Amino acid sequence: LKEAYIKARGMGLSIDLDQFGYEINPEIRVHMDSCLEDTPDRWRFFRFSPEADYHAAIAVQGYAEEVWRFHVYRCVPFVRIDRINRTLHC
């Protein structure tokens, strides 16, 4: 989740990882230090497993949709690409 957020902000590790954190119970709540100049209500966070033993997280800014559809691909270079669809609920 932290990696998804810092990549979405486009600031990389210039964001101190101690400046924000998450509670997962089972919904995801983020806590942010005021020095980030950001607010949790601007973000939606998702966790999912596209396949067994694989985990992913996504950070989306500025949307309040109820249902999201992400396209996930399984890729074996030079062999095949399979699309795995996932629908996530906010």
C-alpha positions, 0 to 999 in steps of 0.5 A: 500500500505504501508503494502504491501511494508513493508511486501515485504521488510521483515523488518516490522515496522523497516521501518519508515512509514514516509520514503515513500509515494504514489500518486494515480492519477490513477496510483500508484507512490511511493516516497522513502527517500534515507535512505531506500536504495531502488528505486521506479523503482524496484517495481510494486504496485497494488490495487484491490477489490476482492469483494465488501467492500474488498480492497487489495494491492500488492507490487511486486519487480523486474518485468515489466510484462504488465498483472498479474494474481493473485489467490484470495481465499474466505475462510470460515474456515471449510465450503468452499474455493472459488477461485476468479481470478483477472487479473491486468494491470500494 
